[in-house]
Amino acid sequence: MVGVVVHDVVVPRRAALLFLALGVAWGIPYLLIKVAVDEISPAELVLARTGLAALILLPIATAKGAVRPLLPYWHWMLFFAGIEIAGPWVLLGSAETQLPSSTTGLLIAAVPLAGLAIAFATGHAERLAPVAWLGLALGIIGVVALVGLDVAGSDLGAVGEVGLVVIGYAAGPAILSRPLKGLPGIGIMATALTITALAYIPVVLIADGPPGPLPSGKVVWSVITLAVICTAAAFMLLFALVNEVGPVRATTITYLNPAVAVVAGALVLDEPVTVWTVVGFVLVVTGSFLVNRRGRPQPPVETELVSETASSCA
């Protein structure tokens, strides 16, 4: 049988292909964002990306009856859209006007570490095993290696923006796992994308003015790829992967994305891969993996799965 090992289990070829496809779809956004913000503003990018993705996902979610159940929770949906998409995606675009795409992807890999910190701060943390504490320490050292040794001092403001993204990505799942728990994941993501797109129409009109000429072809294709492949198709791939390997093993995809981000940045944009890039990558991903190995008595439902993997969709 041809397969791939996920959590020490060999899964069929279809699951392996889904796994690799999703890893690429959620590993290349940093590269595409870097290309896009060379010619359009971060706000314009957010509007274009969320608008196109919403046009694809919202009809599917509506047909599945996955939007109506969210109506009583509209205030939580507004909060989730702001903290998980509207704020983080514009900050990512702004940060990538200065930072290499690979560095951004590696810093985002620290989301599980921030999630653990938020859990402790809010009193919802589980008792951690020694291996999880080791993971937390390794992850922090990895971030320090990236920021202190692989980033220029003039780029620390951009690092701060990515830090806010990490906090937003880590806080979003808290909303999904409690106020929005049990609600359909595809409906949540389609609605959040729609809310963000609508909110950014006046933002773009005020900040950037009426639409001008189309940017270059590479930017147009970057935006289309971000919306269609990295957002809409990626979530459909995620749900297909869950059907193949289950929700717990599907979350392993979060450890493939940073590697894809580094390779894509090096191959396409000639971004340097320094010793500290490699060291930071190994420490951050290993630390996040060890933190996430803490026991979980029940496999997550669809909403909780989305909460654990949504931050992979940069």
C-alpha positions as CSV (number, residue, x, y, z in Angstrom):
1,M,0.0,0.0,0.0
2,V,1.3,3.5,-0.9
3,G,0.8,5.9,1.9
4,V,2.3,8.5,4.2
5,V,3.0,8.3,7.9
6,V,0.8,10.6,10.0
7,H,1.1,10.2,13.8
8,D,2.9,6.9,13.3
9,V,0.1,5.5,11.1
10,V,0.3,4.7,7.4
11,V,-2.6,6.1,5.5
12,P,-3.8,5.4,1.9
13,R,-2.5,7.2,-1.2
14,R,-5.6,9.4,-1.5
15,A,-5.0,10.7,2.1
16,A,-1.3,11.2,1.3
17,L,-2.2,13.3,-1.8
18,L,-4.7,15.3,0.2
19,F,-2.1,15.8,2.9
20,L,0.5,17.1,0.5
21,A,-1.9,19.2,-1.5
22,L,-3.1,20.9,1.7
23,G,0.5,21.4,2.9
24,V,1.3,23.2,-0.3
25,A,-1.9,25.2,-0.3
26,W,-1.3,26.4,3.3
27,G,2.5,26.8,2.8
28,I,2.7,29.1,-0.2
29,P,0.4,32.0,1.0
30,Y,3.4,33.8,2.5
31,L,5.2,33.8,-0.9
32,L,2.0,35.0,-2.7
33,I,1.4,37.7,-0.1
34,K,5.0,38.9,-0.6
35,V,4.5,39.1,-4.4
36,A,1.1,40.9,-4.1
37,V,2.0,43.6,-1.6
38,D,4.8,44.8,-4.0
39,E,2.0,46.5,-6.1
40,I,-1.2,46.6,-4.0
41,S,-1.9,47.7,-0.4
42,P,-2.4,45.1,2.3
43,A,-6.0,46.3,2.6
44,E,-6.6,45.8,-1.1
45,L,-5.2,42.3,-0.9
46,V,-7.4,41.4,2.0
47,L,-10.5,42.6,0.2
48,A,-9.7,40.8,-3.0
49,R,-8.7,37.6,-1.3
50,T,-11.7,37.4,1.0
51,G,-14.2,38.6,-1.6
52,L,-13.2,35.9,-4.1
53,A,-13.0,33.2,-1.5
54,A,-16.4,34.1,-0.1
55,L,-18.0,34.0,-3.6
56,I,-16.9,30.4,-3.7
57,L,-17.5,29.1,-0.2
58,L,-20.7,31.0,0.8
59,P,-22.9,29.3,-1.8
60,I,-21.6,25.9,-0.8
61,A,-22.1,26.6,2.9
62,T,-25.6,28.0,2.2
63,A,-26.5,24.9,0.2
64,K,-25.4,22.7,3.1
65,G,-27.5,24.7,5.5
66,A,-24.4,25.7,7.4
67,V,-25.1,29.5,7.6
68,R,-28.5,29.8,9.2
69,P,-27.4,28.1,12.5
70,L,-24.9,30.9,12.9
71,L,-27.4,33.8,12.9
72,P,-28.0,33.8,16.7
73,Y,-24.3,34.0,17.2
74,W,-23.7,37.0,14.9
75,H,-21.9,39.1,17.5
76,W,-19.4,36.2,18.1
77,M,-19.0,35.8,14.3
78,L,-18.1,39.5,14.0
79,F,-15.5,39.1,16.8
80,F,-14.1,35.9,15.2
81,A,-13.9,37.4,11.8
82,G,-12.0,40.4,13.2
83,I,-9.5,38.5,15.3
84,E,-8.9,35.6,13.0
85,I,-9.0,37.1,9.5
86,A,-9.6,40.9,9.2
87,G,-6.9,42.0,11.6
88,P,-4.3,39.3,11.0
89,W,-4.4,39.2,7.2
90,V,-3.8,43.0,6.8
91,L,-1.0,42.8,9.4
92,L,0.6,39.9,7.5
93,G,0.5,42.0,4.3
94,S,2.1,44.9,6.1
95,A,4.8,42.8,7.7
96,E,5.7,41.2,4.4
97,T,6.5,44.5,2.9
98,Q,9.7,44.2,5.0
99,L,10.1,40.6,6.1
100,P,11.1,37.6,3.9
101,S,8.1,35.3,3.3
102,S,10.0,32.4,4.9
103,T,10.6,34.2,8.1
104,T,6.9,35.2,8.4
105,G,5.9,31.6,7.8
106,L,8.2,30.3,10.5
107,L,7.1,32.9,13.1
108,I,3.4,32.0,12.4
109,A,4.4,28.4,13.3
110,A,4.6,29.6,16.9
111,V,0.8,29.9,17.1
112,P,0.4,26.8,19.3
113,L,2.9,28.3,21.8
114,A,0.9,31.5,22.0
115,G,-2.3,29.4,22.3
116,L,-0.9,27.7,25.3
117,A,0.0,31.0,26.9
118,I,-3.5,32.3,26.3
119,A,-4.9,29.1,27.8
120,F,-2.9,29.7,31.0
121,A,-3.9,33.4,31.1
122,T,-7.6,32.6,30.9
123,G,-7.5,29.6,33.3
124,H,-8.3,27.0,30.6
125,A,-4.9,25.3,30.4
126,E,-4.5,21.6,30.9
127,R,-1.8,20.2,33.2
128,L,1.2,19.9,31.0
129,A,3.4,16.8,30.8
130,P,7.2,17.4,30.9
131,V,7.5,16.8,27.2
132,A,5.1,19.7,26.6
133,W,7.1,22.0,28.8
134,L,10.2,21.0,26.8
135,G,8.3,21.9,23.6
136,L,7.4,25.3,25.0
137,A,11.0,26.0,25.9
138,L,12.3,24.8,22.5
139,G,9.7,26.9,20.7
140,I,10.6,30.1,22.6
141,I,14.3,29.5,21.9
142,G,13.5,29.0,18.2
143,V,11.6,32.3,18.0
144,V,14.4,34.1,19.8
145,A,16.9,32.6,17.3
146,L,14.8,33.8,14.4
147,V,14.1,37.3,15.7
148,G,17.4,38.0,17.5
149,L,19.8,36.4,14.9
150,D,18.0,36.2,11.6
151,V,16.1,39.5,11.4
152,A,17.5,43.0,11.0
153,G,16.9,45.6,13.7
154,S,15.0,47.8,11.2
155,D,12.5,45.0,10.7
156,L,11.5,44.6,14.4
157,G,8.3,46.6,13.7
158,A,7.3,44.1,11.1
159,V,8.1,41.3,13.6
160,G,5.8,43.0,16.1
161,E,3.0,42.9,13.5
162,V,3.5,39.2,13.0
163,G,3.4,38.8,16.8
164,L,0.0,40.4,16.8
165,V,-1.1,38.0,14.0
166,V,0.1,35.1,16.2
167,I,-1.9,36.3,19.1
168,G,-5.0,36.7,16.9
169,Y,-4.6,33.2,15.4
170,A,-4.1,31.8,18.9
171,A,-7.2,33.6,20.4
172,G,-9.5,32.8,17.5
173,P,-9.8,29.1,18.4
174,A,-10.9,30.0,21.9
175,I,-14.0,31.5,20.4
176,L,-14.6,28.5,18.2
177,S,-14.1,26.0,21.0
178,R,-16.5,27.7,23.4
179,P,-19.1,30.3,22.1
180,L,-19.2,28.7,18.6
181,K,-18.6,25.2,19.6
182,G,-20.5,22.6,17.6
183,L,-21.4,24.9,14.7
184,P,-20.5,23.9,11.2
185,G,-16.9,24.8,10.3
186,I,-17.5,25.6,6.6
187,G,-20.3,27.9,7.6
188,I,-18.1,29.7,10.1
189,M,-15.3,30.2,7.6
190,A,-17.6,31.2,4.7
191,T,-19.4,33.7,6.9
192,A,-16.2,35.1,8.4
193,L,-14.7,35.7,4.9
194,T,-17.9,37.4,3.8
195,I,-18.0,39.7,6.8
196,T,-14.3,40.6,6.3
197,A,-14.8,41.4,2.6
198,L,-17.8,43.6,3.3
199,A,-15.9,45.4,6.1
200,Y,-12.9,46.1,3.8
201,I,-14.9,47.8,1.0
202,P,-15.1,51.1,2.8
203,V,-11.6,50.7,4.3
204,V,-10.1,50.4,0.8
205,L,-12.2,53.2,-0.7
206,I,-11.2,55.6,2.0
207,A,-7.5,54.5,2.3
208,D,-6.7,53.7,-1.3
209,G,-9.4,55.5,-3.3
210,P,-11.4,54.1,-6.2
211,P,-10.1,51.1,-8.1
212,G,-7.3,51.9,-10.5
213,P,-5.7,49.9,-13.3
214,L,-5.1,46.3,-12.7
215,P,-1.7,45.4,-11.3
216,S,0.7,43.2,-13.2
217,G,-0.2,39.6,-14.2
218,K,1.9,38.1,-11.4
219,V,0.1,40.0,-8.8
220,V,-3.3,39.2,-10.2
221,W,-2.5,35.5,-10.3
222,S,-1.1,35.7,-6.8
223,V,-4.4,37.1,-5.5
224,I,-6.4,34.6,-7.4
225,T,-4.3,31.7,-6.1
226,L,-4.5,33.0,-2.5
227,A,-8.3,33.2,-2.8
228,V,-9.1,30.1,-4.8
229,I,-6.4,27.6,-3.8
230,C,-5.0,28.8,-0.5
231,T,-8.4,29.7,1.1
232,A,-11.5,28.2,-0.6
233,A,-10.0,25.0,-2.0
234,A,-7.8,24.5,1.1
235,F,-10.8,24.3,3.4
236,M,-12.5,21.8,1.1
237,L,-9.2,19.8,1.1
238,L,-9.2,20.0,4.9
239,F,-12.7,18.5,5.2
240,A,-11.8,15.8,2.7
241,L,-8.6,14.9,4.6
242,V,-10.7,14.7,7.8
243,N,-12.9,12.1,6.2
244,E,-9.8,10.1,5.3
245,V,-7.7,10.2,8.4
246,G,-9.9,11.6,11.1
247,P,-9.8,15.1,12.8
248,V,-6.9,14.4,15.1
249,R,-4.4,13.2,12.6
250,A,-5.4,15.9,10.1
251,T,-4.0,18.6,12.4
252,T,-0.5,17.2,11.7
253,I,-0.7,19.3,8.5
254,T,0.3,22.4,10.5
255,Y,3.9,21.0,10.8
256,L,4.3,20.8,7.0
257,N,3.4,24.3,6.2
258,P,6.5,26.1,7.5
259,A,8.8,23.9,5.5
260,V,6.8,24.7,2.4
261,A,7.1,28.4,3.2
262,V,10.8,28.3,3.5
263,V,11.4,26.2,0.3
264,A,9.0,28.4,-1.7
265,G,10.7,31.6,-0.6
266,A,14.1,30.2,-1.4
267,L,13.2,28.8,-4.8
268,V,10.9,31.5,-6.1
269,L,12.1,34.7,-4.5
270,D,15.8,33.7,-3.8
271,E,15.3,34.4,-0.1
272,P,18.4,33.4,1.9
273,V,18.2,30.3,4.1
274,T,20.6,31.0,6.9
275,V,21.8,28.6,9.6
276,W,19.5,30.5,12.0
277,T,16.6,30.0,9.7
278,V,17.1,26.3,9.8
279,V,17.8,26.3,13.6
280,G,14.7,28.4,14.2
281,F,12.6,26.2,11.9
282,V,13.6,23.0,13.7
283,L,13.1,24.4,17.2
284,V,9.8,26.2,16.5
285,V,8.1,23.3,14.7
286,T,9.5,20.7,17.2
287,G,8.3,22.8,20.1
288,S,4.8,23.3,18.6
289,F,4.6,19.6,17.9
290,L,5.6,18.6,21.5
291,V,3.1,21.2,23.0
292,N,0.3,19.7,20.9
293,R,1.1,16.1,22.0
294,R,-0.6,16.7,25.4
295,G,-3.4,14.3,26.0
296,R,-6.8,14.9,24.6
297,P,-9.6,12.6,25.8
298,Q,-12.0,13.1,22.8
299,P,-11.2,13.8,19.1
300,P,-12.2,17.3,18.1
301,V,-15.5,17.9,16.3
302,E,-15.5,19.8,13.0
303,T,-15.5,23.3,14.6
304,E,-12.6,22.4,16.9
305,L,-10.7,21.0,14.0
306,V,-11.1,24.3,12.1
307,S,-10.0,26.1,15.3
308,E,-6.7,24.1,15.3
309,T,-5.9,24.5,11.6
310,A,-7.4,27.8,10.6
311,S,-4.2,29.6,11.5
312,S,-2.4,27.6,8.9
313,C,-4.3,29.5,6.2
314,A,-2.2,32.6,6.3
